[in-house]
Amino acid sequence: MANLPLLEEAVEFAENPEPRCPCVLLLDTSGSMHGDPITALNTGLRQFCDDITQDTLASRRVEVAVITFNSEVTVVQDFITADMFEPPTLTAQGMTHIGSAIHKALDLLQARKAQYRANGVSYYRPWVFLITDGAPQGEPDEVVDSAAQRLAEDERQKRVAFFAVGVEKADMDRLAKISVRTPVKLVGLNFVEMFVWLSASMQRVSQSQIDEQVALPPPGWSTV
């Protein structure tokens, strides 16, 4: 029975041989997100799911994974095509282990890309989309620093496209030290608009050629 996961994988890719466009949602569920922010985030996730599943091609090409982080890092949803994705309902508590969360996201991507390669499935550059309302908290600085170094190297090698979004009182200076791209600030709790943008962006990417530069829609939900 040891090879059952490999068999399931082979069947999955045989049934849907489309190239994959992996996207990890890296979501802050620490205590400070409690109340309106986590409610707005849950609404946004449902919107993302509704939007992306209306696009037949994107819903078969875009793969979503959800990782939450507070005092623990949890893979709430491993990679699944958007047409199968059911948004989780998130709750908020604990500290903000951003560094460990980034390592987990990059590990998950590495494993998934190995599965694509083993099954002869091509893939687009993966996206990691970090949403946080704070700064790293409750974990050693070395963990955060090593995550930032690893990200920088993966960006340089075009192994990942990492986006950081700061909510409310997020420490934007600290985020800028972690992310190669300039972090953006969410206007208010405009999670729905942000996820509509993410869905539209993923649809554009999934309909492009692999390695093609895609012009993304302007993010009207943010300020830099």
Buried (B, 14 or more C-beta within 10 A) or exposed (E): EEEEEEEEBBEBBEEBEBBBBBBBBBBBBBBBBEEEBBBBBBBBBBBBBEBBBEBEEBBBBBBBBBBBBBBEBBBBBEBBBBBBBEBBEBEBBBBBBBBBBBBBBBEBBEEBBEBBEEBEBEBBBBBBBBBBBBBBBEBEEEBBBBBBEBBBEBBEEEBBBBBBBBBBEBBBEBBBEBBBEEBBBBBEBBBBBBBBBBBBBBBBBBBBEEEEEEEEEEBEBBEE
